[in-house]
Amino acid sequence: MLVLGGAAGAAVALGGAGTVAGAADRTVGRPATLDAVKAAASASGACMSLTTEQIEGPYYLDYELFRKNVVEDRTGIPLLLVLRAVDSATCRPLRDSAVEIWHCDASGVYSGYTQAGNGGGGGTPPGPPPSGTPTAPPDGSGGPGGPGGHATPTDDLTWLRGIQMTDRQGFVTFRTVFPGWYTGRAVHIHTKVHTGGSRGSDGYTGGRTCHTGQFYFAEDAVGATVDVAPYSANSVTRVTLDQDAIYPGTGAPGGLLELVYDRRHIERGVIARLTMAVDPDAPHDGGGAPGGPAPTASPSPSA
């Protein structure tokens, strides 16, 4: 039975979704499972509160990496991230919009910032940087940058970063790994939603960034990862949701993901879903947005 972890970590059955018997990569190959998760997301699509805007943080790199699988060479618990974007005023799905994610790996390190480590002191790049140059960013600026105390990159690695266009129902799906933790923050994933533009031969052009947010994980799920390699090698003191200075504590509107996994064997993979209710016409670039204090300009992990 698939188990859905809610805001309080309670377990409820997700009807018709089957069982989590393998890693997320295998789960993706089961259309009935993914369809059941999307159906559950669509069924809960009644008008909802506007999703909280949060800071971009210092580790955003506006590369246009259009892809579903963002894992590259990272190891960790497979995570299938199912996201839906809807108009907060009409509750209709936002089709042909760009949804972007980025997060740290199991050891708490971000690609592009491997020399900054995970806040525990130091940090070493896991290998040589990839060849080639990422394409132009969604805002057309041509390189890394962004508000909210952007830190200077230390390398051009790209793992655990990606962007996709929503389908007719407002969905995107990413294959990634369960994030780890670093000094000062609860486990999280960053996101941006871009609307009003289009994807062409030159990438995503026009439009605006209408939402900048962060996704969070129930404590039961995070706690289940700490004895699983490679998370078990992370010696940094973990910050809980209640201790996190940025998580607004409002459940789904604040970015808390609904999780589907085998509670006895989380290492087999996790499915996470969330519907984001956004204002497609309002610009929100994440510079000093509500949800927590603005980070500093230094490359120390703070958002």
URLIN-V828771 format. One record per residue. RES is the residue in three letters. PSI is psi in whole degrees, 0 to 359 (999 if undefined). OMEGA is omega in degrees with one decimal (999 if undefined). D_CENTER is the distance of its C-alpha to the mean C-alpha in whole Angstrom. Layout:
BEGIN
res=RES psi=PSI omega=OMEGA d_center=D_CENTER
res=RES psi=PSI omega=OMEGA d_center=D_CENTER
END
This chain:
BEGIN
res=MET psi=132 omega=173.1 d_center=25
res=LEU psi=143 omega=-178.3 d_center=21
res=VAL psi=133 omega=-178.8 d_center=20
res=LEU psi=119 omega=179.6 d_center=18
res=GLY psi=117 omega=-179.2 d_center=17
res=GLY psi=194 omega=-174.9 d_center=17
res=ALA psi=325 omega=-178.5 d_center=17
res=ALA psi=6 omega=179.5 d_center=20
res=GLY psi=11 omega=179.9 d_center=19
res=ALA psi=149 omega=-178.7 d_center=22
res=ALA psi=127 omega=173.5 d_center=22
res=VAL psi=152 omega=-178.7 d_center=23
res=ALA psi=142 omega=172.7 d_center=24
res=LEU psi=98 omega=-171.1 d_center=22
res=GLY psi=137 omega=174.1 d_center=25
res=GLY psi=7 omega=-175.1 d_center=26
res=ALA psi=353 omega=178.0 d_center=23
res=GLY psi=212 omega=-178.0 d_center=25
res=THR psi=151 omega=173.5 d_center=24
res=VAL psi=98 omega=-176.8 d_center=21
res=ALA psi=357 omega=-179.4 d_center=24
res=GLY psi=190 omega=-178.2 d_center=22
res=ALA psi=167 omega=-177.7 d_center=18
res=ALA psi=329 omega=178.5 d_center=16
res=ASP psi=322 omega=177.7 d_center=17
res=ARG psi=324 omega=180.0 d_center=20
res=THR psi=321 omega=179.0 d_center=19
res=VAL psi=329 omega=-179.6 d_center=17
res=GLY psi=2 omega=178.8 d_center=21
res=ARG psi=92 omega=-176.7 d_center=22
res=PRO psi=325 omega=-178.1 d_center=22
res=ALA psi=322 omega=179.5 d_center=23
res=THR psi=309 omega=-179.5 d_center=21
res=LEU psi=321 omega=178.7 d_center=18
res=ASP psi=323 omega=179.4 d_center=20
res=ALA psi=321 omega=178.4 d_center=21
res=VAL psi=317 omega=178.7 d_center=17
res=LYS psi=322 omega=179.2 d_center=17
res=ALA psi=321 omega=178.1 d_center=21
res=ALA psi=321 omega=178.5 d_center=19
res=ALA psi=318 omega=-179.6 d_center=17
res=SER psi=322 omega=-178.4 d_center=20
res=ALA psi=332 omega=-179.8 d_center=22
res=SER psi=21 omega=-174.3 d_center=20
res=GLY psi=23 omega=173.2 d_center=20
res=ALA psi=158 omega=-177.2 d_center=23
res=CYS psi=133 omega=-172.8 d_center=23
res=MET psi=169 omega=178.3 d_center=20
res=SER psi=150 omega=176.4 d_center=20
res=LEU psi=130 omega=179.6 d_center=18
res=THR psi=136 omega=-174.3 d_center=14
res=THR psi=131 omega=172.1 d_center=15
res=GLU psi=138 omega=-180.0 d_center=14
res=GLN psi=168 omega=-175.0 d_center=13
res=ILE psi=149 omega=178.2 d_center=14
res=GLU psi=323 omega=-176.7 d_center=12
res=GLY psi=169 omega=-172.9 d_center=13
res=PRO psi=353 omega=-169.9 d_center=15
res=TYR psi=21 omega=176.6 d_center=13
res=TYR psi=134 omega=173.4 d_center=12
res=LEU psi=117 omega=-171.8 d_center=14
res=ASP psi=52 omega=171.0 d_center=15
res=TYR psi=146 omega=173.6 d_center=15
res=GLU psi=88 omega=179.5 d_center=16
res=LEU psi=82 omega=-179.0 d_center=14
res=PHE psi=109 omega=-178.1 d_center=15
res=ARG psi=153 omega=175.8 d_center=14
res=LYS psi=324 omega=-177.9 d_center=12
res=ASN psi=114 omega=-176.5 d_center=13
res=VAL psi=8 omega=-170.1 d_center=11
res=VAL psi=316 omega=-171.6 d_center=12
res=GLU psi=240 omega=-175.4 d_center=16
res=ASP psi=13 omega=-177.1 d_center=18
res=ARG psi=145 omega=175.8 d_center=15
res=THR psi=154 omega=-179.8 d_center=16
res=GLY psi=181 omega=179.3 d_center=15
res=ILE psi=124 omega=-179.2 d_center=14
res=PRO psi=137 omega=179.9 d_center=13
res=LEU psi=125 omega=173.6 d_center=10
res=LEU psi=113 omega=-175.0 d_center=10
res=LEU psi=113 omega=-177.7 d_center=8
res=VAL psi=111 omega=-175.5 d_center=10
res=LEU psi=146 omega=176.3 d_center=9
res=ARG psi=136 omega=177.5 d_center=12
res=ALA psi=128 omega=178.2 d_center=13
res=VAL psi=157 omega=176.0 d_center=17
res=ASP psi=124 omega=-176.0 d_center=20
res=SER psi=338 omega=-179.4 d_center=20
res=ALA psi=320 omega=-176.0 d_center=24
res=THR psi=344 omega=-175.6 d_center=25
res=CYS psi=15 omega=175.5 d_center=22
res=ARG psi=147 omega=-179.8 d_center=22
res=PRO psi=144 omega=175.7 d_center=19
res=LEU psi=100 omega=179.7 d_center=18
res=ARG psi=156 omega=176.7 d_center=19
res=ASP psi=36 omega=173.1 d_center=19
res=SER psi=157 omega=-176.9 d_center=16
res=ALA psi=126 omega=177.2 d_center=14
res=VAL psi=129 omega=-174.1 d_center=10
res=GLU psi=142 omega=175.1 d_center=8
res=ILE psi=155 omega=169.7 d_center=5
res=TRP psi=146 omega=179.6 d_center=6
res=HIS psi=169 omega=-179.8 d_center=6
res=CYS psi=168 omega=177.8 d_center=10
res=ASP psi=189 omega=-175.7 d_center=11
res=ALA psi=335 omega=-179.9 d_center=14
res=SER psi=0 omega=178.2 d_center=16
res=GLY psi=21 omega=-176.6 d_center=14
res=VAL psi=139 omega=177.2 d_center=14
res=TYR psi=140 omega=169.8 d_center=12
res=SER psi=146 omega=-175.4 d_center=14
res=GLY psi=344 omega=-176.3 d_center=16
res=TYR psi=35 omega=-174.3 d_center=17
res=THR psi=330 omega=179.9 d_center=18
res=GLN psi=347 omega=175.9 d_center=22
res=ALA psi=346 omega=179.8 d_center=20
res=GLY psi=206 omega=-178.0 d_center=19
res=ASN psi=22 omega=179.2 d_center=18
res=GLY psi=355 omega=-179.8 d_center=20
res=GLY psi=4 omega=178.8 d_center=22
res=GLY psi=117 omega=176.3 d_center=25
res=GLY psi=206 omega=-177.2 d_center=25
res=GLY psi=137 omega=-177.2 d_center=22
res=THR psi=133 omega=177.1 d_center=23
res=PRO psi=141 omega=-176.0 d_center=22
res=PRO psi=351 omega=-178.5 d_center=22
res=GLY psi=182 omega=-179.7 d_center=24
res=PRO psi=149 omega=179.3 d_center=25
res=PRO psi=155 omega=-179.8 d_center=23
res=PRO psi=157 omega=176.9 d_center=22
res=SER psi=162 omega=178.4 d_center=25
res=GLY psi=170 omega=-178.3 d_center=25
res=THR psi=132 omega=177.3 d_center=23
res=PRO psi=155 omega=179.8 d_center=20
res=THR psi=178 omega=-177.8 d_center=21
res=ALA psi=149 omega=-179.7 d_center=21
res=PRO psi=165 omega=-178.2 d_center=18
res=PRO psi=331 omega=-177.7 d_center=17
res=ASP psi=2 omega=175.8 d_center=20
res=GLY psi=10 omega=-176.2 d_center=22
res=SER psi=345 omega=172.0 d_center=23
res=GLY psi=4 omega=179.3 d_center=23
res=GLY psi=182 omega=-178.1 d_center=21
res=PRO psi=155 omega=178.8 d_center=19
res=GLY psi=193 omega=177.8 d_center=19
res=GLY psi=162 omega=-178.4 d_center=17
res=PRO psi=181 omega=174.1 d_center=18
res=GLY psi=31 omega=177.4 d_center=18
res=GLY psi=49 omega=-177.4 d_center=19
res=HIS psi=133 omega=179.2 d_center=18
res=ALA psi=152 omega=178.7 d_center=19
res=THR psi=125 omega=-179.8 d_center=21
res=PRO psi=152 omega=178.0 d_center=20
res=THR psi=353 omega=-180.0 d_center=22
res=ASP psi=176 omega=179.3 d_center=21
res=ASP psi=33 omega=173.5 d_center=20
res=LEU psi=155 omega=-170.2 d_center=17
res=THR psi=6 omega=-176.3 d_center=14
res=TRP psi=151 omega=178.0 d_center=13
res=LEU psi=36 omega=173.3 d_center=9
res=ARG psi=140 omega=177.9 d_center=9
res=GLY psi=167 omega=-179.4 d_center=9
res=ILE psi=145 omega=178.0 d_center=11
res=GLN psi=159 omega=174.9 d_center=12
res=MET psi=138 omega=178.3 d_center=15
res=THR psi=151 omega=176.9 d_center=15
res=ASP psi=191 omega=-175.6 d_center=18
res=ARG psi=335 omega=179.6 d_center=21
res=GLN psi=7 omega=177.4 d_center=19
res=GLY psi=11 omega=-175.4 d_center=16
res=PHE psi=147 omega=161.6 d_center=14
res=VAL psi=154 omega=178.6 d_center=12
res=THR psi=129 omega=178.1 d_center=11
res=PHE psi=139 omega=168.3 d_center=9
res=ARG psi=123 omega=-179.3 d_center=11
res=THR psi=200 omega=174.7 d_center=9
res=VAL psi=154 omega=177.5 d_center=10
res=PHE psi=127 omega=-178.1 d_center=10
res=PRO psi=156 omega=171.4 d_center=9
res=GLY psi=205 omega=-177.1 d_center=12
res=TRP psi=158 omega=176.4 d_center=13
res=TYR psi=173 omega=-172.9 d_center=15
res=THR psi=126 omega=169.9 d_center=18
res=GLY psi=353 omega=-176.1 d_center=18
res=ARG psi=147 omega=168.3 d_center=14
res=ALA psi=164 omega=179.5 d_center=13
res=VAL psi=132 omega=-174.3 d_center=10
res=HIS psi=166 omega=173.5 d_center=7
res=ILE psi=138 omega=177.0 d_center=3
res=HIS psi=153 omega=177.7 d_center=5
res=THR psi=155 omega=169.0 d_center=6
res=LYS psi=145 omega=174.2 d_center=9
res=VAL psi=126 omega=-179.7 d_center=12
res=HIS psi=127 omega=-178.7 d_center=15
res=THR psi=164 omega=174.9 d_center=18
res=GLY psi=357 omega=178.6 d_center=22
res=GLY psi=196 omega=179.8 d_center=21
res=SER psi=156 omega=177.4 d_center=22
res=ARG psi=126 omega=177.4 d_center=21
res=GLY psi=199 omega=-178.6 d_center=24
res=SER psi=337 omega=179.6 d_center=26
res=ASP psi=13 omega=-178.7 d_center=25
res=GLY psi=203 omega=-179.8 d_center=21
res=TYR psi=121 omega=-175.9 d_center=20
res=THR psi=152 omega=178.5 d_center=22
res=GLY psi=185 omega=176.0 d_center=23
res=GLY psi=201 omega=-174.0 d_center=21
res=ARG psi=161 omega=170.4 d_center=19
res=THR psi=108 omega=-174.3 d_center=16
res=CYS psi=349 omega=179.4 d_center=16
res=HIS psi=134 omega=170.5 d_center=13
res=THR psi=122 omega=-175.1 d_center=11
res=GLY psi=185 omega=177.4 d_center=9
res=GLN psi=146 omega=177.3 d_center=7
res=PHE psi=146 omega=-177.1 d_center=6
res=TYR psi=164 omega=-175.1 d_center=8
res=PHE psi=140 omega=177.3 d_center=10
res=ALA psi=145 omega=-175.5 d_center=14
res=GLU psi=326 omega=178.6 d_center=16
res=ASP psi=318 omega=-178.8 d_center=18
res=ALA psi=315 omega=179.7 d_center=16
res=VAL psi=317 omega=179.2 d_center=15
res=GLY psi=330 omega=-180.0 d_center=18
res=ALA psi=343 omega=-178.3 d_center=19
res=THR psi=343 omega=-167.0 d_center=17
res=VAL psi=339 omega=178.9 d_center=19
res=ASP psi=6 omega=-179.1 d_center=22
res=VAL psi=130 omega=176.1 d_center=21
res=ALA psi=143 omega=4.0 d_center=21
res=PRO psi=3 omega=-178.8 d_center=19
res=TYR psi=328 omega=-177.5 d_center=18
res=SER psi=342 omega=179.1 d_center=21
res=ALA psi=354 omega=-178.9 d_center=22
res=ASN psi=110 omega=-174.8 d_center=20
res=SER psi=0 omega=179.5 d_center=23
res=VAL psi=137 omega=176.9 d_center=21
res=THR psi=127 omega=-174.7 d_center=21
res=ARG psi=134 omega=175.5 d_center=18
res=VAL psi=132 omega=179.4 d_center=18
res=THR psi=170 omega=177.3 d_center=17
res=LEU psi=318 omega=-178.9 d_center=16
res=ASP psi=334 omega=-179.3 d_center=19
res=GLN psi=344 omega=-174.2 d_center=20
res=ASP psi=134 omega=-176.1 d_center=17
res=ALA psi=350 omega=-175.5 d_center=18
res=ILE psi=322 omega=178.5 d_center=15
res=TYR psi=125 omega=-174.6 d_center=14
res=PRO psi=352 omega=176.2 d_center=16
res=GLY psi=26 omega=-175.1 d_center=17
res=THR psi=16 omega=179.6 d_center=17
res=GLY psi=219 omega=-175.4 d_center=16
res=ALA psi=316 omega=178.1 d_center=14
res=PRO psi=335 omega=178.2 d_center=15
res=GLY psi=3 omega=175.6 d_center=13
res=GLY psi=8 omega=-179.7 d_center=10
res=LEU psi=119 omega=-177.1 d_center=11
res=LEU psi=149 omega=169.7 d_center=10
res=GLU psi=127 omega=-169.3 d_center=13
res=LEU psi=139 omega=177.6 d_center=13
res=VAL psi=117 omega=-179.7 d_center=16
res=TYR psi=163 omega=175.1 d_center=17
res=ASP psi=113 omega=-175.0 d_center=21
res=ARG psi=340 omega=178.0 d_center=21
res=ARG psi=339 omega=-175.1 d_center=24
res=HIS psi=68 omega=-178.9 d_center=22
res=ILE psi=337 omega=179.9 d_center=18
res=GLU psi=343 omega=179.2 d_center=19
res=ARG psi=344 omega=177.3 d_center=19
res=GLY psi=155 omega=-178.1 d_center=16
res=VAL psi=139 omega=169.0 d_center=13
res=ILE psi=129 omega=179.1 d_center=12
res=ALA psi=137 omega=178.8 d_center=10
res=ARG psi=153 omega=175.3 d_center=10
res=LEU psi=142 omega=171.7 d_center=10
res=THR psi=127 omega=178.3 d_center=13
res=MET psi=123 omega=175.3 d_center=12
res=ALA psi=113 omega=-173.4 d_center=16
res=VAL psi=160 omega=174.0 d_center=16
res=ASP psi=106 omega=-173.5 d_center=19
res=PRO psi=344 omega=-177.0 d_center=19
res=ASP psi=355 omega=-176.3 d_center=22
res=ALA psi=128 omega=177.9 d_center=21
res=PRO psi=128 omega=176.5 d_center=20
res=HIS psi=97 omega=-176.6 d_center=17
res=ASP psi=359 omega=176.6 d_center=16
res=GLY psi=9 omega=178.7 d_center=15
res=GLY psi=100 omega=179.8 d_center=18
res=GLY psi=28 omega=-178.5 d_center=19
res=ALA psi=162 omega=176.5 d_center=18
res=PRO psi=160 omega=177.5 d_center=18
res=GLY psi=348 omega=178.3 d_center=16
res=GLY psi=176 omega=-177.7 d_center=17
res=PRO psi=150 omega=177.3 d_center=20
res=ALA psi=142 omega=179.8 d_center=19
res=PRO psi=165 omega=174.1 d_center=18
res=THR psi=173 omega=-178.9 d_center=21
res=ALA psi=353 omega=-179.3 d_center=22
res=SER psi=159 omega=-177.8 d_center=22
res=PRO psi=15 omega=176.2 d_center=20
res=SER psi=135 omega=-176.3 d_center=20
res=PRO psi=114 omega=-179.7 d_center=16
res=SER psi=0 omega=178.7 d_center=16
res=ALA psi=999 omega=999 d_center=13
END
